Amino acid sequence: MAPTVYDVIVVGAGIEGSATAHYLVNRGKHTLLLEQFPLPHSRGSSHGQSRVIRKAYTDYFYSNMMHEATQMWLELQNSFGVKLYKQSGYLSIGDSGGKFLTEIADSMSRAKASYQMLTKSEFKASYPMMKYPSTFTGVLDHDGGILRADKALQAFQSEFTRHGGELIDGCRVTRIIPGSTVTVKTPNATFRGQKVIVTAGPWTSSVMNPLGLHLPLKPTRINVYYWKELECGSHSAGKFRPFVEVKCCEPHYVYGLPSDEYPGHVKICFSYGPEIDPENRDSVDDSWCLGVMKKYIRDHFPGLDASSPSIVESCIITNTPDKHPILDKHPRWENIVVGAGFSGHGFKLSPVIGKLLGQMALREAPAYDVTRFRIDRFQTSSKL
């Protein structure tokens, strides 16, 4: 019997790879999804109980893409039968009349998204648990809210296999050999596919470098902090919205979610962390991040215990220099596609990202303009 040749092999079963594989199997493609770690795991970027979903972007093209992404999340939720998307609203916080909020409002207006620009008095009255300068206000994204991250990942993978896709975990890719048919070597077995899509998160460089493609990806470790409420329920989802604030820790930002995951504990985190080797992420000294966040909580959230976070988790964010992802074909081998560098905002977009990567692999015209996501916007090399 001749060895199986898959239509597409997807390397990496985080949220982007799982969404991509899900899209392809729904297109009737014989698809294999490979994951280096036993599932579920917490070593990459897609684990945890929650992620923000929002249309509030300063870049119109993301706000526009989020219309379809939100609809695709609802379709996945319906087919999987488990609540994935909690529409609670999402708050962008900054200077009244400042560039950040102005660009958010302009982008959402262009995308015909539902939002409200709060006055300073409305902002202060609506969110008494926040203590920001009197010049601050917010833009409320009515469609924003919370994605159940672990359940969302499980949903993509479960629906993928239910529709005939093959998922193998604990199966690390050690080598990709290009050709008209691509060979993918692992310690478990060797696989062959007409197309390969690499969505390996912080391990993308180790997969792509041997193919002569050196991408400007910087994995960073982010500590996820939870802070105990002084009065239980004071920052619950009914009172406190997911938010981002961009001014007080420039050039980085702070984001937060209500006490929805661990009752009585609020998730508020710094967007920045030290650059790491994903194989050795826990050896870095990031104590300074904790110092920044303690001061931030003390200054701006008087209803939380700022002495120390009550729970600390971690994940990896892989950044590109311009904070936009790479979605493109290998410069030499068009049947190898890469999706990487989602820079902390890829989870919510993943249904559309999966569609775009799938379309690239199938040599179809992408549903959106992907020029800004091309590899050649950076100085890279492809020597093989």
DRENSEGU-613909 format. One line per 2 residues: number of its first residue (from 1); their letters; for each residue x, y, z of C-alpha. Coordinates in steps of 0.5 Angstrom, whole numbers. Example, Ala and Ser with C-alpha at 12.3 -4.5 7.8 and 13.67 -1.06 7.14 Angstrom:
1	AS	25/-9/16  27/-2/14
***
This chain:
1	MA	0/0/0  3/7/-2
3	PT	4/12/4  -1/17/5
5	VY	0/24/2  -4/29/6
7	DV	-7/35/2  -5/39/8
9	IV	0/38/14  -1/43/19
11	VG	5/44/24  3/47/31
13	AG	-4/46/34  -5/52/38
15	IE	-11/57/36  -8/59/30
17	GS	-6/52/27  -13/49/30
19	AT	-17/54/27  -13/53/20
21	AH	-14/45/20  -21/46/22
23	YL	-22/51/16  -19/46/11
25	VN	-23/40/14  -29/43/13
27	RG	-27/45/6  -26/37/5
29	KH	-19/37/5  -15/31/8
31	TL	-11/35/13  -6/32/19
33	LL	-5/37/25  1/36/29
35	EQ	3/38/36  9/37/39
37	FP	7/37/46  1/32/49
39	LP	-5/36/49  -8/40/53
41	HS	-1/44/55  1/50/58
43	RG	8/51/54  5/56/49
45	SS	1/62/47  -6/59/47
47	HG	-8/56/54  -11/59/60
49	QS	-19/61/61  -20/67/58
51	RV	-18/72/52  -21/79/50
53	IR	-25/79/44  -26/86/41
55	KA	-27/90/35  -24/96/38
57	YT	-17/97/34  -14/103/32
59	DY	-13/99/25  -19/99/21
61	FY	-17/92/17  -17/89/24
63	SN	-24/92/26  -26/90/19
65	MM	-24/83/20  -27/82/27
67	HE	-34/82/24  -33/76/20
69	AT	-29/73/26  -34/74/31
71	QM	-39/71/26  -35/65/26
73	WL	-34/64/33  -41/64/34
75	EL	-42/59/29  -36/55/32
77	QN	-40/56/39  -46/53/36
79	SF	-43/47/33  -39/45/39
81	GV	-45/46/44  -41/50/49
83	KL	-41/57/51  -35/60/48
85	YK	-36/68/47  -39/72/53
87	QS	-41/79/50  -40/84/56
89	GY	-37/90/52  -30/92/52
91	LS	-27/98/54  -21/102/51
93	IG	-18/107/56  -14/114/54
95	DS	-14/121/54  -20/124/52
97	GG	-19/127/45  -12/123/45
99	KF	-10/120/39  -11/113/41
101	LT	-19/114/43  -20/118/36
103	EI	-17/112/32  -21/107/35
105	AD	-27/111/34  -25/112/27
107	SM	-23/105/26  -30/103/29
109	SR	-34/108/25  -31/106/18
111	AK	-32/98/20  -39/100/22
113	AS	-38/97/29  -43/99/35
115	YQ	-39/103/40  -40/109/45
117	ML	-35/115/46  -36/116/53
119	TK	-36/123/56  -31/124/62
121	SE	-36/124/67  -40/118/64
123	FK	-33/114/64  -32/116/72
125	AS	-39/115/74  -40/108/70
127	YP	-33/105/73  -32/108/80
129	MM	-27/102/81  -22/105/77
131	KY	-18/111/79  -15/115/73
133	PS	-13/122/71  -19/127/70
135	TF	-17/127/63  -19/120/62
137	TG	-25/117/58  -26/111/54
139	VL	-29/108/48  -34/102/49
141	DH	-34/97/44  -41/94/45
143	DG	-39/87/41  -33/86/45
145	GI	-32/81/51  -29/75/53
147	LR	-27/68/49  -27/62/53
149	AD	-20/60/51  -19/53/53
151	KA	-26/51/51  -25/55/44
153	LQ	-18/51/43  -22/45/45
155	AF	-28/46/40  -23/47/34
157	QS	-20/41/35  -26/37/37
159	EF	-30/39/31  -23/38/26
161	TR	-23/31/28  -31/30/28
163	HG	-30/32/21  -25/27/19
165	GE	-19/31/21  -13/27/24
167	LI	-9/30/30  -3/27/33
169	DG	0/30/39  6/29/43
171	CR	9/29/36  15/34/35
173	VT	17/36/28  25/35/27
175	RI	25/37/20  21/39/14
177	IP	24/37/7  21/41/1
179	GS	19/39/-6  13/38/-10
181	TV	11/34/-4  13/36/3
183	TV	16/31/7  15/32/15
185	KT	20/28/19  18/27/27
187	PN	21/22/32  14/18/31
189	AT	14/18/24  15/21/17
191	FR	9/24/14  8/27/7
193	GQ	3/33/4  2/37/-2
195	KV	2/43/3  5/45/9
197	IV	3/50/14  7/52/20
199	TA	4/55/26  9/53/31
201	GP	8/60/35  15/61/39
203	WT	18/55/36  17/58/29
205	SS	24/60/28  27/53/30
207	VM	22/50/24  23/55/19
209	NP	31/57/20  33/50/17
211	LG	29/52/11  33/58/10
213	LH	28/63/12  30/67/18
215	LP	24/71/21  25/77/26
217	LK	21/74/31  22/75/38
219	PT	18/71/44  17/74/50
221	RI	15/71/57  8/75/60
223	NV	6/74/67  -1/73/68
225	YY	-3/76/74  -9/76/78
227	WK	-11/81/84  -16/79/90
229	EL	-22/84/91  -22/87/97
231	EC	-30/86/97  -32/80/93
233	GS	-36/81/87  -34/89/86
235	HS	-30/87/79  -35/82/77
237	AG	-37/82/69  -43/85/71
239	KF	-40/91/73  -33/91/70
241	RP	-31/90/63  -25/87/60
243	FV	-21/93/58  -14/96/55
245	EV	-10/102/58  -5/105/54
247	KC	-2/111/57  0/110/64
249	CE	6/105/62  8/108/55
251	PH	10/105/51  7/99/53
253	YV	0/98/55  -4/94/61
255	YG	-10/90/60  -15/87/64
257	LP	-21/82/65  -27/82/71
259	SD	-27/77/76  -30/71/72
261	EY	-25/66/72  -23/65/79
263	PG	-29/68/83  -26/74/87
265	HV	-20/75/83  -19/80/77
267	KI	-14/79/72  -10/85/70
269	CF	-3/84/66  3/88/63
271	SY	3/87/56  11/87/56
273	GP	16/82/58  23/79/57
275	EI	25/76/51  26/68/52
277	DP	28/62/49  22/58/49
279	EN	26/52/51  28/55/57
281	RD	23/61/59  23/60/66
283	SV	30/62/67  29/69/66
285	DD	29/75/71  22/78/70
287	SW	21/81/77  21/88/75
289	CL	15/87/71  12/85/78
291	GV	14/92/81  11/95/75
293	MK	4/92/76  4/93/84
295	KY	5/100/83  0/100/77
297	IR	-6/97/82  -4/101/87
299	DH	-5/107/83  -11/105/79
301	FP	-15/100/83  -16/102/90
303	GL	-21/96/90  -16/91/89
305	DA	-10/88/94  -4/91/91
307	SS	1/88/96  2/81/91
309	PS	-2/78/86  -6/72/89
311	IV	-5/68/82  1/68/77
313	ES	1/64/71  5/65/65
315	CI	5/65/57  9/67/51
317	IT	7/72/46  11/72/40
319	NT	12/79/37  14/82/30
321	PD	18/89/29  11/92/27
323	KH	7/88/32  3/85/25
325	PI	3/78/24  7/74/18
327	LD	2/71/14  5/68/7
329	KH	8/63/3  16/61/3
331	PR	19/66/-2  22/59/-5
333	WE	17/54/-4  10/56/-5
335	NI	7/50/-2  10/52/5
337	VV	6/57/8  7/60/15
339	GA	3/64/20  7/67/26
341	GF	8/73/30  1/75/32
343	SG	4/80/38  -1/78/43
345	HG	-7/80/39  -8/73/35
347	FK	-13/69/39  -19/73/37
349	LS	-17/73/30  -16/66/29
351	PV	-22/64/25  -20/69/20
353	IG	-13/67/20  -14/60/19
355	KL	-19/62/13  -13/66/10
357	LG	-8/61/11  -12/55/8
359	QM	-13/60/2  -6/61/1
361	AL	-4/54/2  -10/52/-3
363	RE	-7/57/-8  -14/61/-8
365	AP	-14/69/-7  -15/71/0
367	AY	-21/74/3  -17/80/5
369	DV	-12/84/3  -6/81/6
371	TR	0/85/3  1/88/10
373	FR	3/81/13  8/79/7
375	ID	15/77/9  18/81/5
377	RF	16/87/9  22/85/13
379	QT	30/84/11  30/76/11
381	SS	34/71/8  32/65/4
383	KL	38/61/2  36/54/0
***
